[in-house]
Amino acid sequence: MVAMIQSTTMFSSSPKTLQLNFHCSRFIASNQKLFSRGFVQFNSKSWRHSMFVNAKPVLKDGAISIGGKDALTNVPDNVVVTPFTNSSAFVGATSADESARHVFKLGVIRDVRFLSLFRFKLWWMIPRVGNSGRDIPVETQMLLLEVGKGQDSDETSYVVFLPIIDGEFRSSLQGNSSNELEFCVESGDPSIVTSQSLRAVFVNSGNHPFDLIKESMKILEKYKGTFTHRESKQMPGMLDWFGWCTWDAFYQDVNPQGIREGLKSLSEGGTPAKFIIIDDGWQDVSNEFQKEGEPFVEGSQFGGRLLSINENNKFRRASNDAQSDAPSDLKSFVSEIKNTYGLKYVFVWHALMGYWGGLVPDVPGTKKYNPELRYPVQSPGNLANMRDLAMDCMEKYGVGAIDADKAHQFLDDLHKYLVSQGVDGVKVDVQNILETISTGSGGRVSLTKQFQQALEKSISSNFQDNSIICCMGLSTDSIYHSKVSALTRASDDYYPKNPSTQTLHIAAVSYNSIFLGEVVVPDWDMFYSLHEAAEFHAAARAVGGCGVYVSDKPGHHDFEVLKRLVLPDGSVLRARYPGRPSRDCLFNDPVMDGESLLKIWNLNKCTGVIGIFNCQGAGSWPCMSNPVQKNVSDELSGLVSPADIEYFDEVSGTQWTGDCAVFSFNSGSLSRVPKDESLSITLKVLKCEVLTVSPIKVYNKNIEFAAIGLLNMYNSGGAVEKVDLLLSDSSNCGIRIKGRGPGRFGAYSSTKPKSCSVNSKSTEEFKYRSEDNLFTATIPSTISNWDITLHY
């Protein structure tokens, strides 16, 4: 159990507790068969639909009833419930004392499955599942309960608790050893105090978990007016192109020649990078804690401070040094790599305060921003979980913090300069530093709001494509102030040298996306294509609906993996939504329970896609006092169904037969699967499978057809843009499929076509496999966009 913070206010409560019924959905046992060519094992599974519970939350007789069920019992007398919509309310509490930080008890939670998303480090979130209040970690930012089926419904219902911003106070949830749910409100500034927070937590209920989260965030968007839902934001263009980040290739030793070599090797291998992130190592930095000639001290790099907004001498040749290998300046280098390697976007990294340690005070390049040395102080909630090396070092060395009133001036000056150098966007790191230096600056909420507005104003005025990747900013201080930013890193770093974190990375991002994906497109970070977990990461990016970029060292690539993600023109087949766990995974632990596979679902324009991952046995979640890793067999089996893909009606249409064509990337097999049945998948640890699920539709009364897409790509269906019927008369018809990318196109067809044309040219290069109705045709490498017509 995570260490809990003692409540600052004690209240009496009645001795009643409540046990909520829940339905436990598990994967199949290990005796189920592997899905392979010619064999599918089916199980019945109901098709899902969306419904909201129309029962306002109420507080009565010491219990909070949400969605018609008692979700919290033994509720203290100081708790206040304010109904909002027919299914939602705000929950808060009052105290006899004023303080900058309160911990209020809300009531008892017991015997109900939950999913918590909590900050295990200052910067990052991970999931935790459990069934009692004592299991809820400190710094929980979303809590989803599965509260069982109602008396008049077979639908499972859900309750979500979202701790939010209430005035100058930011709230979070936590449990205690008495199975009580608590909420903590804090200002981050001892001078900003309150005796009450009446709208600290938003609660809502419904029968569809993803609809519930989405509608709850849209309600809060309208109510708060401080953030914008993802659907209303402009998406950066780099999301649809393959990229390369310099971090794990060079770390802070990044240099122009290394960048040239990396871009060249990717291009020559047939997967050209179309965007690059020049990470930490390009800036003009001073570090008094790293003495030349002395041994390197781990963590001292976080004591570095920015001298100016200009590039360092690796990227700018001194005027009197004609023999230097450095380019004349950043502008000439950016122009060179764009022209030579066909880059569409060049991003550079910087911290929100300029650099890890902020700005150097009292030097010509920074003094106009009034930097002041501050020593960060973390809240008790952060200290209850996991410490972070970067944060520890910034506490030790201090941060040259920019005057909040000068924040926009600094960011605007920096971004204007970068634009003048041909830079197209920025990755802005270390954003949650603000909550630790907010004393005397109006508190954490006010300071975050001020800097976020300054940042987004600068991005909007300087970069035409909303080209920003936010990073190290997963606190709700930042999330609930994100009005413009559309892309945020959703996980702790990718650690190529740490085998125990590979599975954690995939699981963490997918679960975090349930909440974070309503505000931004979650960024899955970089990975190595030449690595023992490369395919695991690549498949996750294929179903994640995210940007795709690697951090390979020059010449160290696995092009077999990359070519399953990247088309020859450098574009990627990005799915439409943030990739999230399937409904029956929500309350399982795919990392440590020893029995659950992780399924991540998504949709393309015409198809669905499911990635299945065995994350068991490779690592354990941090912040567990007594982690128990259950024995894991060499292989695990699980059920997968078309019903695992939410909102499938967006691609199924009116002509749908109710059956799906399911294509397995690994085996190359195609199966017809009814919508309410399942097939079995068996995977070893750190292995994965990607299934393309396409609705089989009836064309011209007797032809059943489903486009699969490019069979050589992980997300095959991402290549399909449109499917139409071309009818000449009752006995002759054609089915036209529009899409992009060369390779092997595949489709389910109930009968063999008479002929096939690609871009109006007849081709004999097609095959039909009658045993499973698989039609295939080869798209030449010279074709980027295609129009395939099958004639019947």
C-alpha positions in Angstrom: 0.0 0.0 0.0 1.2 3.5 -0.8 2.0 5.6 2.2 -0.9 7.9 3.0 -0.8 11.6 4.1 -2.6 12.2 7.4 -5.7 14.3 7.1 -5.5 17.8 8.5 -9.1 17.7 9.5 -10.8 14.8 11.4 -14.6 14.1 11.2 -16.7 11.4 12.8 -18.8 9.1 10.6 -21.3 6.4 11.0 -20.1 2.7 11.1 -22.0 1.6 8.0 -20.1 0.2 5.0 -21.4 -1.0 1.6 -20.2 -3.8 -0.6 -20.9 -3.1 -4.3 -21.5 -5.9 -6.7 -19.1 -6.2 -9.6 -18.8 -8.5 -12.6 -15.3 -9.9 -13.0 -14.3 -10.3 -16.7 -11.2 -12.3 -17.3 -9.3 -13.7 -20.2 -9.5 -17.4 -21.1 -7.4 -20.1 -19.5 -4.2 -21.3 -21.0 -5.9 -24.4 -22.6 -7.5 -22.2 -25.3 -6.0 -22.6 -28.8 -3.8 -20.2 -30.7 -5.6 -18.2 -33.4 -3.9 -19.4 -36.6 -4.7 -20.1 -40.3 -7.6 -22.4 -40.7 -8.6 -22.5 -37.0 -10.6 -20.1 -34.9 -12.2 -20.8 -31.6 -15.3 -18.8 -30.9 -16.9 -17.7 -27.7 -20.1 -15.7 -27.3 -19.7 -12.0 -26.5 -22.4 -9.3 -26.5 -22.2 -6.3 -28.8 -22.0 -3.1 -26.8 -23.9 0.2 -27.0 -23.8 3.5 -25.2 -26.1 4.6 -22.4 -26.0 7.1 -19.6 -27.5 6.6 -16.2 -30.2 9.2 -15.5 -29.9 9.5 -11.7 -28.5 12.6 -10.1 -25.9 12.0 -7.5 -27.3 12.7 -4.0 -26.0 12.7 -0.4 -28.5 11.0 1.9 -28.2 9.1 5.2 -24.5 9.2 5.2 -24.1 7.8 1.7 -23.4 9.3 -1.7 -25.6 7.7 -4.3 -24.3 8.0 -7.9 -26.2 6.5 -10.8 -28.7 5.0 -8.5 -26.2 3.1 -6.4 -24.4 3.9 -3.1 -20.8 4.6 -4.2 -19.5 6.0 -0.9 -20.7 5.3 2.6 -19.8 6.7 6.0 -19.7 10.1 4.4 -18.6 12.8 6.9 -21.0 15.7 7.8 -18.7 18.3 6.2 -19.0 16.8 2.7 -21.1 18.8 0.2 -22.6 17.4 -3.0 -23.8 19.9 -5.6 -25.8 18.1 -8.4 -25.0 19.5 -11.9 -26.5 17.4 -14.7 -28.9 14.5 -14.6 -25.9 12.1 -13.9 -23.2 14.3 -12.5 -22.3 16.5 -9.5 -19.5 18.3 -7.8 -18.3 17.1 -4.5 -16.4 19.2 -1.9 -16.0 19.7 1.8 -15.6 22.4 4.5 -13.2 22.8 7.4 -13.2 24.8 10.6 -9.7 26.0 9.8 -8.0 27.9 6.9 -5.0 26.3 5.3 -3.0 26.1 2.0 -3.5 22.4 2.0 -6.4 20.2 3.2 -7.0 16.5 3.1 -10.8 15.7 3.4 -12.4 12.4 3.8 -15.2 11.5 1.4 -16.4 8.1 2.6 -15.7 4.4 2.4 -15.1 2.5 -0.9 -14.9 -1.3 -0.6 -15.4 -4.3 -2.8 -15.6 -2.5 -6.1 -13.1 -2.8 -8.9 -11.4 0.5 -9.8 -8.8 2.0 -12.1 -6.7 4.8 -10.8 -4.4 7.0 -12.9 -1.9 8.6 -10.5 1.3 10.6 -10.6 4.0 8.3 -9.4 6.6 11.0 -10.1 6.2 14.7 -10.2 6.1 14.6 -14.0 4.4 11.2 -14.9 1.3 9.1 -14.5 0.8 5.3 -14.3 -2.3 3.1 -13.7 -3.2 1.1 -10.6 -6.1 -1.3 -10.2 -7.6 -2.5 -6.9 -10.9 -3.1 -5.1 -10.8 -1.0 -1.9 -10.1 2.5 -0.8 -6.8 1.5 0.8 -5.5 0.6 -2.7 -6.0 4.1 -4.2 -2.6 5.8 -4.5 -1.8 9.4 -3.4 -1.9 11.8 -6.3 -4.7 10.0 -8.2 -6.0 12.2 -11.0 -8.7 10.0 -12.4 -10.6 7.2 -10.6 -13.0 5.0 -12.5 -15.2 2.5 -10.7 -17.0 -0.5 -12.1 -20.1 -0.5 -9.9 -22.0 -3.6 -11.3 -25.3 -4.1 -13.0 -28.5 -2.3 -12.1 -31.7 -4.1 -11.0 -33.4 -3.2 -14.3 -30.5 -3.5 -16.7 -27.9 -6.0 -17.8 -25.5 -3.2 -18.5 -22.5 -2.7 -16.3 -22.4 0.8 -14.9 -19.4 3.0 -14.1 -18.6 6.0 -11.9 -15.8 8.4 -12.6 -14.2 10.7 -10.1 -12.2 13.6 -11.6 -10.4 15.9 -9.1 -10.2 19.3 -10.7 -9.2 22.9 -10.2 -11.3 24.8 -7.7 -10.4 28.5 -7.7 -6.7 28.7 -6.7 -6.6 25.1 -5.5 -5.8 22.0 -7.3 -7.2 18.7 -6.1 -6.2 15.1 -6.1 -7.6 11.8 -4.7 -6.1 9.2 -2.4 -7.2 6.4 -0.1 -6.3 5.5 3.4 -5.9 2.4 5.5 -9.5 2.5 6.6 -10.7 2.2 3.0 -11.8 5.8 2.9 -11.5 7.9 -0.2 -10.0 11.3 0.5 -9.4 14.3 -1.6 -6.5 16.7 -1.1 -6.7 20.4 -2.1 -3.6 22.6 -2.2 -2.6 26.0 -3.4 1.2 25.6 -3.4 1.6 28.9 -1.6 1.3 29.2 2.2 -0.2 32.6 1.8 -3.1 31.3 -0.2 -5.5 29.6 2.2 -9.1 28.5 2.4 -11.5 26.7 4.7 -13.5 25.1 2.0 -13.4 23.6 -1.5 -17.0 22.9 -2.6 -16.3 21.9 -6.2 -13.0 20.0 -5.9 -14.2 16.7 -7.5 -16.5 16.1 -10.4 -18.4 12.8 -10.4 -20.4 11.3 -13.2 -21.9 7.9 -14.0 -22.9 5.9 -17.1 -23.0 2.5 -18.8 -20.3 3.1 -21.4 -16.8 3.9 -19.8 -15.4 5.7 -22.8 -18.5 7.8 -23.4 -18.5 8.5 -19.7 -15.0 10.0 -19.7 -15.5 11.9 -22.9 -18.8 13.5 -21.9 -17.4 14.3 -18.4 -14.5 16.1 -19.9 -16.7 18.0 -22.3 -18.9 19.0 -19.4 -15.9 20.3 -17.5 -14.5 22.0 -20.7 -17.7 24.1 -20.9 -18.0 24.6 -17.1 -14.4 25.6 -16.4 -13.5 27.3 -19.7 -9.8 26.8 -18.9 -9.1 23.9 -21.3 -10.3 22.6 -24.7 -11.2 19.1 -25.7 -8.9 17.3 -28.2 -11.6 17.3 -30.9 -11.6 21.1 -31.1 -7.8 21.5 -31.4 -5.6 21.9 -34.5 -3.4 18.9 -35.0 0.2 19.4 -35.8 1.1 18.2 -39.3 4.1 16.2 -38.1 1.7 13.6 -36.5 1.1 12.0 -39.9 4.8 11.7 -40.8 7.7 9.5 -39.6 10.2 11.2 -37.4 13.6 10.9 -35.7 14.6 12.3 -32.3 18.2 12.8 -31.4 18.0 12.0 -27.7 18.8 8.3 -27.3 21.0 8.5 -30.4 23.4 11.1 -28.9 22.0 12.4 -25.6 23.5 15.8 -24.9 26.4 15.1 -27.4 24.1 15.8 -30.3 26.0 17.4 -33.2 25.4 18.4 -36.8 27.5 15.6 -38.4 25.7 13.0 -36.3 22.3 14.4 -37.4 23.4 14.3 -41.0 24.5 10.6 -40.7 21.2 9.6 -39.0 19.0 11.3 -41.5 21.1 9.8 -44.4 20.9 6.2 -43.1 17.1 6.4 -42.5 16.6 7.8 -46.0 18.9 5.2 -47.7 17.0 2.4 -45.9 13.7 3.4 -47.5 12.1 5.0 -44.4 13.0 8.7 -44.7 12.4 10.9 -41.6 10.1 13.8 -42.5 10.4 15.5 -39.1 13.3 15.7 -36.6 13.4 16.7 -33.0 16.9 18.1 -32.1 16.8 17.3 -28.4 18.8 18.6 -25.5 22.3 19.6 -26.4 21.9 22.4 -29.0 21.5 25.4 -26.6 23.9 28.0 -25.2 24.2 26.7 -21.6 26.5 27.2 -18.6 26.9 24.7 -15.9 29.0 25.7 -12.8 28.4 22.2 -11.3 30.3 20.4 -14.1 34.0 21.4 -13.9 36.1 20.7 -16.9 38.7 18.0 -16.2 36.8 16.7 -13.2 34.8 13.4 -13.0 31.2 13.7 -14.2 28.7 13.8 -11.3 25.4 12.0 -12.1 22.6 14.6 -12.0 24.8 17.6 -12.3 23.5 18.1 -15.9 20.2 19.3 -14.3 22.1 22.2 -12.8 22.8 23.8 -16.2 21.3 27.1 -17.0 20.6 29.0 -20.2 23.0 31.9 -21.2 21.0 33.1 -24.2 18.3 32.0 -26.6 21.0 31.3 -29.3 22.5 28.0 -30.4 25.8 26.8 -28.9 29.1 26.6 -30.8 28.4 23.1 -32.1 25.7 24.6 -34.3 27.3 28.1 -34.9 30.8 28.6 -36.2 32.8 31.4 -34.7 33.5 34.2 -37.3 37.3 33.6 -37.0 37.2 29.8 -37.2 37.0 28.9 -40.9 38.3 25.4 -40.2 35.5 24.4 -37.9 33.2 21.6 -38.8 30.3 23.5 -37.3 27.7 25.1 -39.7 27.9 28.9 -40.0 24.7 29.1 -37.8 21.5 27.2 -36.9 19.6 28.7 -39.9 22.1 27.4 -42.5 22.1 23.9 -40.8 18.3 23.7 -40.7 18.1 24.8 -44.4 20.8 22.2 -45.3 19.1 19.2 -43.7 15.7 20.2 -45.1 17.0 20.5 -48.6 19.2 17.5 -48.5 16.9 15.0 -46.7 13.4 16.3 -47.6 12.5 17.2 -44.0 9.1 18.8 -43.6 9.4 19.8 -40.0 12.4 20.6 -37.7 11.6 20.8 -34.0 14.0 21.7 -31.2 13.8 20.9 -27.5 13.8 23.4 -24.7 12.6 23.5 -21.1 9.7 25.7 -20.0 12.2 27.8 -18.0 14.7 27.7 -20.9 16.8 24.9 -19.5 16.7 22.4 -16.7 18.1 24.9 -14.2 16.3 27.8 -15.8 18.2 30.9 -16.8 21.6 32.2 -15.6 20.8 35.4 -13.7 22.4 38.7 -14.5 24.0 38.0 -17.8 23.3 40.0 -21.0 21.3 37.2 -22.7 18.8 36.7 -19.9 18.7 39.6 -17.4 15.7 41.3 -19.2 13.5 38.3 -18.1 14.4 38.9 -14.4 15.4 35.3 -13.5 15.5 34.6 -9.8 17.2 31.6 -8.2 14.5 29.5 -6.5 14.8 26.1 -4.8 11.9 23.9 -5.6 9.7 22.4 -2.9 7.6 19.4 -3.6 4.2 18.8 -2.1 3.7 16.0 0.4 1.7 14.1 -2.2 4.6 14.0 -4.6 7.0 12.9 -1.8 4.7 10.1 -0.8 5.3 8.4 -4.2 8.6 8.1 -6.1 11.4 10.6 -6.1 13.0 11.7 -9.4 16.6 12.3 -10.1 16.0 15.5 -12.1 13.8 16.9 -9.4 16.2 16.0 -6.6 19.0 17.8 -8.5 16.9 20.9 -9.2 16.1 21.1 -5.5 19.8 20.9 -4.8 21.1 23.3 -7.5 18.1 25.6 -7.7 16.3 26.9 -10.8 16.8 30.3 -12.4 13.1 31.0 -12.6 11.7 33.4 -15.2 9.6 36.3 -13.7 6.0 35.2 -14.5 5.3 38.7 -15.9 8.2 38.1 -18.3 7.2 34.6 -19.3 5.5 35.6 -22.6 8.4 37.9 -23.5 11.0 35.1 -23.0 9.0 32.5 -24.9 8.1 34.8 -27.7 11.7 36.0 -28.1 12.9 32.4 -28.1 10.3 31.2 -30.6 10.7 34.2 -32.9 14.4 33.5 -33.0 13.8 29.8 -33.8 11.4 30.7 -36.6 14.0 33.1 -38.0 16.4 30.1 -38.1 13.9 27.9 -40.1 12.7 25.9 -37.1 9.1 24.7 -37.3 8.2 23.7 -33.8 9.3 22.9 -30.3 9.2 20.2 -27.7 8.7 22.0 -24.4 9.9 20.0 -21.4 10.0 20.2 -17.5 6.5 21.8 -17.4 5.5 20.6 -13.9 8.3 22.5 -12.3 5.9 25.4 -11.8 4.0 23.7 -8.9 7.3 23.5 -6.9 8.3 27.2 -7.2 4.9 28.8 -6.8 5.3 30.2 -3.3 5.1 34.0 -3.5 3.8 33.8 -7.1 0.1 33.3 -6.6 0.2 29.6 -6.1 0.5 26.6 -8.4 -2.8 27.1 -10.3 -2.2 30.7 -11.0 1.4 30.3 -12.0 0.7 27.4 -14.3 -2.2 29.3 -15.9 0.1 32.3 -16.5 2.9 30.3 -18.0 0.5 28.1 -20.1 -1.2 31.1 -21.5 2.2 32.7 -22.3 3.4 29.5 -24.0 0.3 28.9 -26.1 0.1 32.6 -27.1 3.7 32.4 -28.3 3.1 29.1 -30.2 0.0 30.5 -31.9 1.7 33.6 -33.0 5.0 32.1 -34.1 4.3 28.6 -35.4 1.6 28.2 -38.0 0.9 24.5 -37.4 0.3 24.4 -33.6 3.7 22.7 -33.6 4.4 21.9 -30.0 4.9 18.7 -28.1 4.4 19.2 -24.3 6.4 17.1 -22.0 6.8 16.4 -18.3 3.4 18.1 -17.8 1.0 15.4 -16.7 -0.2 17.2 -13.6 -3.8 18.3 -13.8 -2.5 21.9 -13.2 -1.3 21.7 -16.8 -4.0 19.4 -18.3 -6.8 21.6 -17.2 -5.1 24.7 -18.6 -4.5 23.2 -22.1 -6.5 25.3 -24.5 -4.3 25.1 -27.6 -1.6 22.5 -27.1 -2.7 19.3 -28.8 0.1 16.9 -28.2 1.5 15.8 -24.8 4.0 13.0 -23.8 1.9 10.4 -22.0 4.6 8.4 -20.3 7.9 8.3 -18.5 10.8 8.1 -20.8 11.6 5.3 -23.1 14.6 3.6 -21.5 16.3 1.4 -24.1 18.9 0.0 -21.6 16.3 -1.1 -19.0 14.5 -4.3 -20.0 12.1 -4.1 -17.1 10.4 -0.9 -18.4 9.5 -1.9 -21.9 6.1 -3.5 -21.0 5.4 -0.8 -18.4 5.8 1.9 -21.1 3.2 0.4 -23.4 0.7 -0.3 -20.5 1.1 3.1 -18.9 0.5 5.1 -22.1 -2.6 3.1 -23.1 -4.2 3.5 -19.7 -3.2 7.1 -19.3 -4.8 7.8 -22.7 -8.3 7.0 -21.3 -8.1 10.4 -19.5 -5.3 12.3 -21.2 -6.6 11.4 -24.7 -9.7 13.6 -24.1 -7.6 16.7 -24.0 -4.7 15.9 -26.3 -3.2 13.3 -28.6 -1.0 11.3 -26.3 2.6 11.1 -27.5 4.1 7.6 -27.0 7.7 8.9 -27.0 10.6 7.6 -29.2 12.0 4.0 -29.4 14.8 2.0 -31.0 13.9 0.1 -34.1 16.9 -2.2 -33.5 16.1 -3.6 -30.1 14.7 -6.8 -28.4 11.5 -4.9 -27.8 11.4 -3.1 -31.1 8.3 -4.8 -32.6 6.5 -4.5 -29.3 6.9 -0.7 -29.4 6.3 -0.4 -33.1 3.0 -2.3 -33.0 1.9 -0.1 -30.1 2.6 3.0 -32.1 0.7 1.5 -35.0 -2.5 1.2 -32.9 -1.8 4.2 -30.7 -3.2 6.9 -33.0 0.0 8.8 -32.2 3.1 10.3 -33.9 5.7 7.7 -34.8 9.4 8.5 -34.3 12.5 6.6 -33.4 15.7 7.6 -31.7 18.0 5.1 -33.5 21.7 5.7 -33.6 22.9 6.4 -37.1 23.2 3.1 -39.0 21.5 1.1 -36.3 18.1 0.4 -37.7 15.8 -2.6 -38.3 14.2 -1.6 -41.6 12.0 -4.7 -41.6 10.3 -3.2 -38.5 10.3 0.4 -39.8 8.8 -0.5 -43.1 5.7 -2.0 -41.3 5.1 1.5 -39.9 6.5 3.9 -42.6 5.5 4.3 -46.2 8.3 5.1 -48.8 7.2 8.7 -48.9 7.8 9.0 -45.1 4.1 9.1 -44.1 2.6 6.8 -41.5 -0.8 5.1 -41.3 -2.1 6.8 -38.1 -5.3 5.6 -36.6 -8.0 8.1 -35.7 -8.2 8.0 -31.9 -5.9 7.7 -28.9 -5.3 4.0 -28.5 -6.9 2.7 -25.3 -7.4 -0.6 -23.5 -10.4 -2.6 -24.4 -13.3 -2.5 -22.0 -12.6 -6.0 -20.4 -9.0 -4.8 -19.7 -9.9 -1.7 -17.8 -9.7 -3.2 -14.3 -7.1 -5.9 -14.9 -3.4 -5.5 -14.4 -1.7 -6.5 -17.7 1.7 -6.2 -16.1 1.6 -8.0 -12.8 -1.6 -10.2 -12.5 0.0 -13.1 -14.3 -3.0 -13.8 -16.5 -4.2 -10.8 -18.5 -3.2 -9.8 -21.9 -3.4 -6.1 -22.9 -5.7 -5.2 -25.8 -5.5 -1.8 -27.4 -8.3 -0.8 -29.8 -8.6 1.9 -32.4 -10.4 2.9 -35.6 -9.3 3.9 -39.1 -11.6 5.5 -41.7 -13.0 2.1 -42.9 -11.7 -0.5 -40.4 -10.9 -1.2 -36.8 -7.6 -2.4 -35.4 -6.7 -4.2 -32.2 -3.2 -4.7 -30.8 -2.7 -7.5 -28.3 0.4 -7.4 -26.0 1.8 -9.8 -23.4 3.2 -7.4 -20.8 3.4 -10.0 -18.0 6.6 -11.0 -16.3 9.1 -8.4 -17.6 8.8 -5.7 -14.9 6.8 -4.5 -11.9 5.0 -1.2 -11.3 6.8 1.3 -9.1 5.3 2.7 -5.9 4.0 -0.6 -4.5 5.2 -1.3 -1.0 5.1 -5.0 -1.4 4.9 -5.8 -5.1 3.8 -9.4 -5.8 4.7 -10.6 -9.2 2.6 -13.7 -9.9 4.1 -16.7 -11.6 3.8 -16.2 -15.3 3.8 -19.1 -17.8 5.8 -18.9 -21.0 2.6 -18.1 -22.9 -0.7 -16.5 -22.1 -3.9 -16.8 -24.0 -6.8 -14.4 -24.3 -10.0 -13.7 -26.1 -10.3 -11.1 -28.8 -13.6 -10.0 -30.4 -14.8 -7.4 -32.9 -16.8 -6.1 -29.9 -13.5 -5.0 -28.3 -13.5 -2.1 -30.8 -15.6 0.7 -29.4 -17.7 2.9 -31.8 -17.4 0.3 -34.5 -20.7 1.6 -36.0 -18.6 4.5 -37.3 -17.1 2.2 -39.9 -19.8 -0.6 -40.2 -22.6 1.3 -42.0 -26.0 0.1 -43.1 -24.8 -2.6 -45.5 -23.0 -4.5 -42.7 -23.8 -8.3 -42.4 -22.8 -8.3 -38.7 -19.7 -10.4 -39.5 -16.1 -9.1 -39.7 -13.1 -10.1 -41.7 -10.2 -10.4 -39.2 -6.7 -10.4 -40.6 -3.8 -11.5 -38.4 -0.6 -9.6 -39.1 1.7 -12.3 -37.7 0.2 -15.4 -39.3 -1.2 -13.8 -42.4 -4.5 -15.6 -41.9 -8.0 -14.2 -42.6 -11.1 -15.3 -40.7 -14.7 -14.4 -40.8 -15.8 -13.6 -37.2 -19.4 -12.7 -36.2 -19.6 -9.5 -34.3 -20.6 -11.2 -31.0 -18.0 -13.9 -31.0 -14.4 -14.2 -30.1 -11.2 -15.8 -31.1 -8.2 -16.9 -29.0 -4.8 -15.4 -29.1 -1.7 -16.9 -27.5 1.5 -14.9 -27.0 4.8 -15.1 -25.2 6.1 -12.4 -23.0 7.1 -9.2 -24.9 5.3 -10.5 -28.0 2.3 -9.0 -29.7 -0.2 -9.4 -32.5 -2.1 -6.8 -34.5 -5.6 -7.7 -35.9 -7.3 -5.7 -38.6 -11.0 -5.9 -38.2 -13.1 -4.9 -41.3 -16.9 -5.0 -41.5 -18.2 -7.4 -44.2 -20.8 -5.5 -46.2 -23.2 -6.7 -48.9 -22.7 -5.1 -52.4 -25.2 -5.5 -55.2 -27.2 -8.0 -53.1 -24.9 -10.9 -53.3 -21.3 -9.8 -53.0 -19.9 -9.8 -49.5 -16.7 -7.7 -49.3 -14.4 -6.1 -46.7 -11.3 -4.2 -47.5 -8.3 -5.1 -45.2 -5.6 -2.7 -46.6 -1.9 -3.1 -46.9 -1.1 -6.5 -45.5 2.6 -5.6 -45.1 1.8 -2.9 -42.6 1.0 -3.3 -38.9 -2.1 -1.1 -39.2 -3.2 -2.5 -42.5 -6.5 -0.8 -42.6 -5.0 2.6 -42.1 -4.2 2.6 -45.8 -7.9 2.4 -46.9 -9.5 5.8 -47.4 -12.8 4.9 -49.0 -14.9 1.9 -50.4 -17.6 2.5 -53.0 -20.0 0.4 -55.2 -19.8 1.0 -58.9 -23.0 -0.4 -60.5 -23.3 -0.7 -64.3 -26.3 -3.1 -64.4 -27.8 -5.9 -62.3 -25.3 -8.4 -63.6 -22.1 -6.3 -63.6 -20.7 -4.3 -60.7 -17.4 -3.0 -59.4 -16.1 -2.3 -55.9 -13.7 0.6 -55.8 -11.2 1.1 -53.0 -9.2 4.2 -52.6 -6.1 4.3 -50.5 -2.4 5.0 -50.3 0.9 3.3 -50.1 2.6 0.5 -52.1 2.6 -3.1 -51.0 0.3 -6.1 -50.9 -3.3 -5.0 -50.8 -5.8 -7.5 -49.3 -9.5 -7.8 -49.0 -12.2 -10.3 -48.0 -14.4 -11.2 -51.0 -17.1 -13.8 -51.0 -16.5 -14.5 -54.7 -13.5 -14.2 -57.0 -13.5 -11.0 -59.0 -13.5 -11.3 -62.8 -10.8 -8.6 -63.2 -8.9 -5.9 -61.3 -7.5 -2.5 -62.2 -5.2 -0.2 -60.3 -5.4 3.5 -61.2 -7.5 2.5 -64.2 -4.9 0.1 -65.5 -5.9 -3.5 -65.7 -3.6 -5.8 -63.8 -3.1 -9.6 -63.8 -1.1 -9.3 -60.5 -3.9 -10.4 -58.3 -4.6 -13.7 -56.4 -7.7 -15.2 -54.8 -7.5 -17.7 -52.0 -10.8 -19.6 -52.0 -10.3 -21.4 -48.6 -10.5 -18.1 -46.7 -11.8 -15.7 -49.4 -8.6 -13.6 -49.4 -8.1 -11.4 -52.4 -4.7 -9.8 -52.8 -3.1 -7.5 -55.4 0.3 -5.9 -55.6 0.6 -2.1 -55.6 3.8 -1.0 -57.3 6.4 0.9 -55.3 6.0 3.8 -57.8 2.4 4.4 -56.6 1.6 6.6 -53.6 -2.1 6.9 -54.0 -4.3 4.2 -55.5 -7.7 3.5 -56.8 -8.4 -0.2 -57.1 -11.5 -1.5 -58.8 -12.6 -5.1 -58.6 -15.0 -6.1 -61.3 -17.6 -8.8 -60.7 
